[in-house]
Amino acid sequence: MGDGFWRLALRQTAGRGRLGRAWQDGAGNFMGSTAVTLRQGDPHAGSLALVAGLAVVRAVAPYVRAAGPAFLKWPNDVMVDGAKLAGILLERQGDAIVVGIGVNLARAPDLADRRTCALADIGELPDLGAFAERLAEEFAGQLAMWRGFGLAALITRWLTAAHPVGTPLTVTDASSGKISGSFAGLDEAGALRLAMADGTTRIIHAGDVHLA
């Protein structure tokens, strides 16, 4: 799978999500991946999660108008009305980053720890092939801007598509356990800035983020 090409799955039997989660079959949903070969001078590889998130938000926008706009939750979730519509997983293979994207088109998985939604439940169900083409175009455009204008411009674009600054968040990670605060944007590397009740700001590089 070279740059610019996508691989789509119609069924999954061993899908994976973030933090080792199992991911369900997803028949009727978009399940696709593409590879980005890293070049000298590219922003850091992890920021491709922000690129992919922006591409998905733009791709689903025409289908969710009745339910309110889709928005981004750090680091890699696309949400509608507080429910998860899509997720992104990055894996490195040598000099390439494989970007895996799942979008709930026809149905949403039943998860114990978070609300989920599907486009079929909140708006128009797109044709799978047409949606795949739209997402590939959006990803190519965001990737070109990532390379052409850099990380700072990407973060600015990402923040315009995210939930507002001040949104209450809860973050769980292996080292700190569960901490709560409010969204204070991203730092210059794309890490989450979490404003704490005592006036300090925590920088979150990895963790499971929930809307509080």
ChimeraX commands (.cxc) that place a marker at each C-alpha (Angstrom):
marker #1 position 0.00,0.00,0.00 radius 0.5
marker #1 position 1.82,3.09,-1.27 radius 0.5
marker #1 position 1.25,6.77,-0.59 radius 0.5
marker #1 position -2.08,8.02,-1.91 radius 0.5
marker #1 position -3.66,4.57,-1.97 radius 0.5
marker #1 position -6.33,3.36,0.45 radius 0.5
marker #1 position -7.25,-0.14,1.55 radius 0.5
marker #1 position -10.89,-0.63,2.54 radius 0.5
marker #1 position -12.38,-3.50,4.53 radius 0.5
marker #1 position -16.01,-4.55,4.18 radius 0.5
marker #1 position -15.81,-6.80,7.26 radius 0.5
marker #1 position -13.34,-7.06,10.15 radius 0.5
marker #1 position -12.58,-10.03,12.36 radius 0.5
marker #1 position -9.54,-8.68,14.26 radius 0.5
marker #1 position -9.93,-4.91,14.31 radius 0.5
marker #1 position -8.04,-2.86,16.90 radius 0.5
marker #1 position -8.68,0.46,18.55 radius 0.5
marker #1 position -6.53,2.69,20.74 radius 0.5
marker #1 position -4.94,1.32,23.92 radius 0.5
marker #1 position -5.39,-2.28,22.77 radius 0.5
marker #1 position -9.18,-2.16,22.57 radius 0.5
marker #1 position -10.96,-4.67,20.38 radius 0.5
marker #1 position -13.06,-3.14,17.61 radius 0.5
marker #1 position -16.24,-4.72,16.33 radius 0.5
marker #1 position -17.07,-6.04,12.87 radius 0.5
marker #1 position -18.50,-2.76,11.58 radius 0.5
marker #1 position -20.24,-4.15,8.48 radius 0.5
marker #1 position -21.66,-1.23,6.51 radius 0.5
marker #1 position -19.25,1.27,8.06 radius 0.5
marker #1 position -16.14,2.86,6.62 radius 0.5
marker #1 position -13.02,0.95,7.67 radius 0.5
marker #1 position -9.98,2.07,5.74 radius 0.5
marker #1 position -6.27,2.72,5.99 radius 0.5
marker #1 position -3.62,4.57,4.06 radius 0.5
marker #1 position 0.15,4.91,4.39 radius 0.5
marker #1 position 2.20,8.10,4.62 radius 0.5
marker #1 position 5.92,7.75,3.90 radius 0.5
marker #1 position 7.78,10.23,6.07 radius 0.5
marker #1 position 10.02,12.74,4.32 radius 0.5
marker #1 position 12.85,14.88,5.59 radius 0.5
marker #1 position 11.38,18.09,6.98 radius 0.5
marker #1 position 7.93,16.67,7.73 radius 0.5
marker #1 position 6.33,17.61,11.07 radius 0.5
marker #1 position 6.55,14.85,13.69 radius 0.5
marker #1 position 4.72,11.66,12.77 radius 0.5
marker #1 position 2.25,11.73,15.67 radius 0.5
marker #1 position 0.69,14.91,14.33 radius 0.5
marker #1 position -0.76,12.88,11.46 radius 0.5
marker #1 position -3.56,12.02,13.91 radius 0.5
marker #1 position -4.54,15.69,13.77 radius 0.5
marker #1 position -4.36,15.62,9.96 radius 0.5
marker #1 position -6.64,12.57,9.83 radius 0.5
marker #1 position -9.09,14.05,12.32 radius 0.5
marker #1 position -9.50,17.20,10.25 radius 0.5
marker #1 position -10.02,15.14,7.10 radius 0.5
marker #1 position -12.77,13.09,8.75 radius 0.5
marker #1 position -14.56,16.14,10.19 radius 0.5
marker #1 position -14.63,17.73,6.74 radius 0.5
marker #1 position -15.74,14.49,5.08 radius 0.5
marker #1 position -18.72,13.91,7.41 radius 0.5
marker #1 position -19.84,17.56,7.57 radius 0.5
marker #1 position -22.55,17.33,4.85 radius 0.5
marker #1 position -24.15,14.30,6.53 radius 0.5
marker #1 position -24.52,15.56,10.12 radius 0.5
marker #1 position -26.10,19.00,9.71 radius 0.5
marker #1 position -29.38,18.01,11.35 radius 0.5
marker #1 position -27.57,16.79,14.49 radius 0.5
marker #1 position -25.19,19.75,14.80 radius 0.5
marker #1 position -21.61,19.97,13.59 radius 0.5
marker #1 position -19.06,17.23,14.09 radius 0.5
marker #1 position -16.13,18.25,16.26 radius 0.5
marker #1 position -12.73,16.90,17.29 radius 0.5
marker #1 position -11.72,15.56,20.69 radius 0.5
marker #1 position -8.03,15.07,21.34 radius 0.5
marker #1 position -6.21,13.12,20.18 radius 0.5
marker #1 position -8.15,11.24,17.52 radius 0.5
marker #1 position -11.92,11.10,18.01 radius 0.5
marker #1 position -14.62,12.70,15.87 radius 0.5
marker #1 position -17.75,13.50,17.88 radius 0.5
marker #1 position -21.33,14.59,17.22 radius 0.5
marker #1 position -23.42,15.88,20.14 radius 0.5
marker #1 position -21.02,14.24,22.60 radius 0.5
marker #1 position -21.13,10.81,20.95 radius 0.5
marker #1 position -18.23,9.18,19.11 radius 0.5
marker #1 position -18.74,8.96,15.36 radius 0.5
marker #1 position -15.23,8.03,14.24 radius 0.5
marker #1 position -11.81,7.05,15.52 radius 0.5
marker #1 position -8.25,7.04,14.19 radius 0.5
marker #1 position -5.29,4.79,14.92 radius 0.5
marker #1 position -1.69,5.39,13.79 radius 0.5
marker #1 position 0.93,2.65,13.58 radius 0.5
marker #1 position 4.52,2.98,12.39 radius 0.5
marker #1 position 6.01,0.54,9.89 radius 0.5
marker #1 position 9.61,1.55,9.20 radius 0.5
marker #1 position 9.58,4.96,7.50 radius 0.5
marker #1 position 5.82,4.84,6.92 radius 0.5
marker #1 position 2.87,5.66,9.14 radius 0.5
marker #1 position -0.25,3.57,8.57 radius 0.5
marker #1 position -3.30,5.71,9.30 radius 0.5
marker #1 position -6.35,3.62,10.12 radius 0.5
marker #1 position -9.75,5.32,10.19 radius 0.5
marker #1 position -13.14,3.96,11.20 radius 0.5
marker #1 position -16.32,5.97,10.65 radius 0.5
marker #1 position -19.73,4.75,11.80 radius 0.5
marker #1 position -21.84,5.09,8.68 radius 0.5
marker #1 position -24.55,2.42,9.01 radius 0.5
marker #1 position -24.33,1.50,12.69 radius 0.5
marker #1 position -22.51,2.35,15.89 radius 0.5
marker #1 position -20.76,-0.13,18.18 radius 0.5
marker #1 position -22.18,-0.59,21.66 radius 0.5
marker #1 position -19.46,0.55,24.07 radius 0.5
marker #1 position -19.75,0.42,27.84 radius 0.5
marker #1 position -17.62,3.48,28.56 radius 0.5
marker #1 position -18.85,6.03,25.99 radius 0.5
marker #1 position -21.72,7.08,23.78 radius 0.5
marker #1 position -21.49,6.32,20.09 radius 0.5
marker #1 position -23.48,7.32,17.03 radius 0.5
marker #1 position -23.74,6.49,13.32 radius 0.5
marker #1 position -24.55,8.71,10.37 radius 0.5
marker #1 position -27.61,6.57,9.61 radius 0.5
marker #1 position -29.05,7.50,13.02 radius 0.5
marker #1 position -28.47,11.25,12.88 radius 0.5
marker #1 position -28.59,12.22,9.24 radius 0.5
marker #1 position -28.00,10.99,5.74 radius 0.5
marker #1 position -26.36,7.59,5.16 radius 0.5
marker #1 position -23.73,8.10,2.45 radius 0.5
marker #1 position -22.83,5.60,-0.22 radius 0.5
marker #1 position -19.70,3.83,1.02 radius 0.5
marker #1 position -17.74,4.31,-2.19 radius 0.5
marker #1 position -18.65,7.97,-2.51 radius 0.5
marker #1 position -17.71,8.57,1.14 radius 0.5
marker #1 position -14.36,6.82,0.67 radius 0.5
marker #1 position -13.56,9.07,-2.29 radius 0.5
marker #1 position -14.53,12.19,-0.35 radius 0.5
marker #1 position -12.42,11.19,2.65 radius 0.5
marker #1 position -9.40,10.37,0.46 radius 0.5
marker #1 position -9.64,13.81,-1.15 radius 0.5
marker #1 position -9.90,15.57,2.21 radius 0.5
marker #1 position -6.98,13.59,3.62 radius 0.5
marker #1 position -4.80,14.41,0.61 radius 0.5
marker #1 position -5.59,18.10,1.01 radius 0.5
marker #1 position -4.84,18.17,4.73 radius 0.5
marker #1 position -1.65,16.15,4.19 radius 0.5
marker #1 position -0.44,18.64,1.58 radius 0.5
marker #1 position -1.06,21.55,3.97 radius 0.5
marker #1 position 0.70,19.63,6.79 radius 0.5
marker #1 position 3.78,19.37,4.60 radius 0.5
marker #1 position 3.50,22.80,3.03 radius 0.5
marker #1 position 2.62,24.99,6.01 radius 0.5
marker #1 position 3.81,22.99,9.03 radius 0.5
marker #1 position 2.56,22.02,12.43 radius 0.5
marker #1 position 1.60,25.45,13.78 radius 0.5
marker #1 position -0.85,26.01,10.94 radius 0.5
marker #1 position -2.24,22.49,11.41 radius 0.5
marker #1 position -2.86,23.13,15.11 radius 0.5
marker #1 position -4.68,26.35,14.29 radius 0.5
marker #1 position -6.95,24.51,11.84 radius 0.5
marker #1 position -7.48,21.67,14.31 radius 0.5
marker #1 position -8.53,24.02,17.10 radius 0.5
marker #1 position -11.21,25.61,14.91 radius 0.5
marker #1 position -12.77,22.14,14.51 radius 0.5
marker #1 position -12.44,21.07,18.18 radius 0.5
marker #1 position -14.76,21.57,21.14 radius 0.5
marker #1 position -14.35,25.02,22.72 radius 0.5
marker #1 position -11.55,26.04,25.06 radius 0.5
marker #1 position -12.87,25.60,28.60 radius 0.5
marker #1 position -14.72,22.33,27.87 radius 0.5
marker #1 position -14.49,20.07,30.97 radius 0.5
marker #1 position -12.39,16.97,30.32 radius 0.5
marker #1 position -11.31,13.89,32.24 radius 0.5
marker #1 position -8.05,12.19,31.29 radius 0.5
marker #1 position -7.00,8.69,32.31 radius 0.5
marker #1 position -3.46,7.42,31.77 radius 0.5
marker #1 position -1.27,4.68,33.20 radius 0.5
marker #1 position 1.03,6.98,35.19 radius 0.5
marker #1 position -1.33,9.59,36.68 radius 0.5
marker #1 position -4.64,7.73,36.89 radius 0.5
marker #1 position -7.71,9.90,36.37 radius 0.5
marker #1 position -7.39,13.69,36.36 radius 0.5
marker #1 position -9.99,16.33,35.57 radius 0.5
marker #1 position -9.65,19.83,34.21 radius 0.5
marker #1 position -10.70,21.95,31.27 radius 0.5
marker #1 position -9.51,22.13,27.69 radius 0.5
marker #1 position -6.83,24.80,27.26 radius 0.5
marker #1 position -5.86,24.10,23.66 radius 0.5
marker #1 position -2.79,22.30,22.33 radius 0.5
marker #1 position 0.89,23.05,22.84 radius 0.5
marker #1 position 3.30,23.72,19.98 radius 0.5
marker #1 position 3.84,19.99,19.45 radius 0.5
marker #1 position 0.12,19.13,19.42 radius 0.5
marker #1 position -0.11,17.76,22.98 radius 0.5
marker #1 position -3.23,18.47,25.04 radius 0.5
marker #1 position -3.13,21.40,27.49 radius 0.5
marker #1 position -5.36,20.67,30.50 radius 0.5
marker #1 position -6.15,23.59,32.82 radius 0.5
marker #1 position -6.40,22.44,36.45 radius 0.5
marker #1 position -8.56,23.87,39.22 radius 0.5
marker #1 position -5.47,25.19,41.06 radius 0.5
marker #1 position -4.52,27.40,38.12 radius 0.5
marker #1 position -1.76,25.18,36.75 radius 0.5
marker #1 position -1.72,23.58,33.32 radius 0.5
marker #1 position -0.87,19.94,32.67 radius 0.5
marker #1 position 0.56,18.82,29.32 radius 0.5
marker #1 position -0.93,15.49,28.26 radius 0.5
marker #1 position 1.07,13.51,25.71 radius 0.5
marker #1 position -1.00,10.31,25.90 radius 0.5
marker #1 position -4.15,9.20,27.62 radius 0.5
marker #1 position -7.83,8.40,27.32 radius 0.5
marker #1 position -9.83,11.64,27.15 radius 0.5
marker #1 position -13.55,11.92,27.97 radius 0.5
marker #1 position -15.87,14.88,27.87 radius 0.5
marker #1 position -16.64,15.39,31.56 radius 0.5
marker link #1:1,2 radius 0.2
marker link #1:2,3 radius 0.2
marker link #1:3,4 radius 0.2
marker link #1:4,5 radius 0.2
marker link #1:5,6 radius 0.2
marker link #1:6,7 radius 0.2
marker link #1:7,8 radius 0.2
marker link #1:8,9 radius 0.2
marker link #1:9,10 radius 0.2
marker link #1:10,11 radius 0.2
marker link #1:11,12 radius 0.2
marker link #1:12,13 radius 0.2
marker link #1:13,14 radius 0.2
marker link #1:14,15 radius 0.2
marker link #1:15,16 radius 0.2
marker link #1:16,17 radius 0.2
marker link #1:17,18 radius 0.2
marker link #1:18,19 radius 0.2
marker link #1:19,20 radius 0.2
marker link #1:20,21 radius 0.2
marker link #1:21,22 radius 0.2
marker link #1:22,23 radius 0.2
marker link #1:23,24 radius 0.2
marker link #1:24,25 radius 0.2
marker link #1:25,26 radius 0.2
marker link #1:26,27 radius 0.2
marker link #1:27,28 radius 0.2
marker link #1:28,29 radius 0.2
marker link #1:29,30 radius 0.2
marker link #1:30,31 radius 0.2
marker link #1:31,32 radius 0.2
marker link #1:32,33 radius 0.2
marker link #1:33,34 radius 0.2
marker link #1:34,35 radius 0.2
marker link #1:35,36 radius 0.2
marker link #1:36,37 radius 0.2
marker link #1:37,38 radius 0.2
marker link #1:38,39 radius 0.2
marker link #1:39,40 radius 0.2
marker link #1:40,41 radius 0.2
marker link #1:41,42 radius 0.2
marker link #1:42,43 radius 0.2
marker link #1:43,44 radius 0.2
marker link #1:44,45 radius 0.2
marker link #1:45,46 radius 0.2
marker link #1:46,47 radius 0.2
marker link #1:47,48 radius 0.2
marker link #1:48,49 radius 0.2
marker link #1:49,50 radius 0.2
marker link #1:50,51 radius 0.2
marker link #1:51,52 radius 0.2
marker link #1:52,53 radius 0.2
marker link #1:53,54 radius 0.2
marker link #1:54,55 radius 0.2
marker link #1:55,56 radius 0.2
marker link #1:56,57 radius 0.2
marker link #1:57,58 radius 0.2
marker link #1:58,59 radius 0.2
marker link #1:59,60 radius 0.2
marker link #1:60,61 radius 0.2
marker link #1:61,62 radius 0.2
marker link #1:62,63 radius 0.2
marker link #1:63,64 radius 0.2
marker link #1:64,65 radius 0.2
marker link #1:65,66 radius 0.2
marker link #1:66,67 radius 0.2
marker link #1:67,68 radius 0.2
marker link #1:68,69 radius 0.2
marker link #1:69,70 radius 0.2
marker link #1:70,71 radius 0.2
marker link #1:71,72 radius 0.2
marker link #1:72,73 radius 0.2
marker link #1:73,74 radius 0.2
marker link #1:74,75 radius 0.2
marker link #1:75,76 radius 0.2
marker link #1:76,77 radius 0.2
marker link #1:77,78 radius 0.2
marker link #1:78,79 radius 0.2
marker link #1:79,80 radius 0.2
marker link #1:80,81 radius 0.2
marker link #1:81,82 radius 0.2
marker link #1:82,83 radius 0.2
marker link #1:83,84 radius 0.2
marker link #1:84,85 radius 0.2
marker link #1:85,86 radius 0.2
marker link #1:86,87 radius 0.2
marker link #1:87,88 radius 0.2
marker link #1:88,89 radius 0.2
marker link #1:89,90 radius 0.2
marker link #1:90,91 radius 0.2
marker link #1:91,92 radius 0.2
marker link #1:92,93 radius 0.2
marker link #1:93,94 radius 0.2
marker link #1:94,95 radius 0.2
marker link #1:95,96 radius 0.2
marker link #1:96,97 radius 0.2
marker link #1:97,98 radius 0.2
marker link #1:98,99 radius 0.2
marker link #1:99,100 radius 0.2
marker link #1:100,101 radius 0.2
marker link #1:101,102 radius 0.2
marker link #1:102,103 radius 0.2
marker link #1:103,104 radius 0.2
marker link #1:104,105 radius 0.2
marker link #1:105,106 radius 0.2
marker link #1:106,107 radius 0.2
marker link #1:107,108 radius 0.2
marker link #1:108,109 radius 0.2
marker link #1:109,110 radius 0.2
marker link #1:110,111 radius 0.2
marker link #1:111,112 radius 0.2
marker link #1:112,113 radius 0.2
marker link #1:113,114 radius 0.2
marker link #1:114,115 radius 0.2
marker link #1:115,116 radius 0.2
marker link #1:116,117 radius 0.2
marker link #1:117,118 radius 0.2
marker link #1:118,119 radius 0.2
marker link #1:119,120 radius 0.2
marker link #1:120,121 radius 0.2
marker link #1:121,122 radius 0.2
marker link #1:122,123 radius 0.2
marker link #1:123,124 radius 0.2
marker link #1:124,125 radius 0.2
marker link #1:125,126 radius 0.2
marker link #1:126,127 radius 0.2
marker link #1:127,128 radius 0.2
marker link #1:128,129 radius 0.2
marker link #1:129,130 radius 0.2
marker link #1:130,131 radius 0.2
marker link #1:131,132 radius 0.2
marker link #1:132,133 radius 0.2
marker link #1:133,134 radius 0.2
marker link #1:134,135 radius 0.2
marker link #1:135,136 radius 0.2
marker link #1:136,137 radius 0.2
marker link #1:137,138 radius 0.2
marker link #1:138,139 radius 0.2
marker link #1:139,140 radius 0.2
marker link #1:140,141 radius 0.2
marker link #1:141,142 radius 0.2
marker link #1:142,143 radius 0.2
marker link #1:143,144 radius 0.2
marker link #1:144,145 radius 0.2
marker link #1:145,146 radius 0.2
marker link #1:146,147 radius 0.2
marker link #1:147,148 radius 0.2
marker link #1:148,149 radius 0.2
marker link #1:149,150 radius 0.2
marker link #1:150,151 radius 0.2
marker link #1:151,152 radius 0.2
marker link #1:152,153 radius 0.2
marker link #1:153,154 radius 0.2
marker link #1:154,155 radius 0.2
marker link #1:155,156 radius 0.2
marker link #1:156,157 radius 0.2
marker link #1:157,158 radius 0.2
marker link #1:158,159 radius 0.2
marker link #1:159,160 radius 0.2
marker link #1:160,161 radius 0.2
marker link #1:161,162 radius 0.2
marker link #1:162,163 radius 0.2
marker link #1:163,164 radius 0.2
marker link #1:164,165 radius 0.2
marker link #1:165,166 radius 0.2
marker link #1:166,167 radius 0.2
marker link #1:167,168 radius 0.2
marker link #1:168,169 radius 0.2
marker link #1:169,170 radius 0.2
marker link #1:170,171 radius 0.2
marker link #1:171,172 radius 0.2
marker link #1:172,173 radius 0.2
marker link #1:173,174 radius 0.2
marker link #1:174,175 radius 0.2
marker link #1:175,176 radius 0.2
marker link #1:176,177 radius 0.2
marker link #1:177,178 radius 0.2
marker link #1:178,179 radius 0.2
marker link #1:179,180 radius 0.2
marker link #1:180,181 radius 0.2
marker link #1:181,182 radius 0.2
marker link #1:182,183 radius 0.2
marker link #1:183,184 radius 0.2
marker link #1:184,185 radius 0.2
marker link #1:185,186 radius 0.2
marker link #1:186,187 radius 0.2
marker link #1:187,188 radius 0.2
marker link #1:188,189 radius 0.2
marker link #1:189,190 radius 0.2
marker link #1:190,191 radius 0.2
marker link #1:191,192 radius 0.2
marker link #1:192,193 radius 0.2
marker link #1:193,194 radius 0.2
marker link #1:194,195 radius 0.2
marker link #1:195,196 radius 0.2
marker link #1:196,197 radius 0.2
marker link #1:197,198 radius 0.2
marker link #1:198,199 radius 0.2
marker link #1:199,200 radius 0.2
marker link #1:200,201 radius 0.2
marker link #1:201,202 radius 0.2
marker link #1:202,203 radius 0.2
marker link #1:203,204 radius 0.2
marker link #1:204,205 radius 0.2
marker link #1:205,206 radius 0.2
marker link #1:206,207 radius 0.2
marker link #1:207,208 radius 0.2
marker link #1:208,209 radius 0.2
marker link #1:209,210 radius 0.2
marker link #1:210,211 radius 0.2
marker link #1:211,212 radius 0.2
view
